[in-house]
Amino acid sequence: MTDLPALQPQFLTAPTQGQLESRSPATHPPRILLLYGSLRERSFSRLLVEEAARILQMLGCETKIFDPRDLPLPDATGPDHPKVQELRALSLWSEGQVWCSPERHGAITGIIKAQIDWIPLEIGSVRPTQGRTLAVMQVSGGSQSFNAVNTLRLLGRWMRMITIPNQSSVAMAFQEFDDNDRMKPSAYYDRVVDVMEELVKFTLLTRDRADYLVDRYSERKASGRIAEHVELGAAAMSHEPALEGASD
């Protein structure tokens, strides 16, 4: 191994399969928060989120949809506003999230962006989004596009979320819902099912391991918190094999 004089090995440990094993697996249904990005009376992003919630419930999840009406613009008021408190509490409750925005002027709407902006990276030592899974979707009035989902992916990464590979982009959304506001059978509908199924799988895979997955060398170093199983890191730095069973 190359010499690493800038590295402080007491804050580093080599990840192992054993450390990724869940010590006490959760048994409650996966908790999924869904956000949409339009206040129109017949909002297609809301209708798509409602359809996604039904699918998630079929897959065994508990779901909550945040209503963005009356949510103030970021910085227009303090974080003690009731709608801001509601949104942040739902984010803390969630283990996974679904973000859905219309595409407007080639980007996401201000409605969805305001919701994301009101959820900070950190509140004291609590992080309302870090380590949670995320699925992104968009609706378009015209031909299929991926501008909104690409932007949502960027925001999900910034919020330190585990964004799943699959995504949904529904073109000409006004044609995809019937008079009862239910999504019609189509390849678009099948893709939404695919995305929700994948979100549940990733949530089950990561929710018991999220704290470990997002535990970082730089943050341990800044806080002076010695890494768990530090003998693994020390052994790697000194070219010595780790003791058998050190990851238990």
Secondary structure, DSSP 4 states (H G I P E B T S, - for coil): ----TT--GGG-----TGGGS-SS---SPPEEEEEE---STT-HHHHHHHHHHHHHHHTT-EEEE---TTPPPTTSS-TTSHHHHHHHHHHHH-SEEEEEEE-BTTB--HHHHHHHHHS-S-BTTB-SSTT-EEEEEEE-SSS---HHHHHHHHHHHHTT-EE-S--EEESSGGGSB-TTS-BPSSHHHHHHHHHHHHHHHHHHHHTTTHHHHT--HHHHHHHT-PPTTHHHHHHHHTTPPPPTTTT-
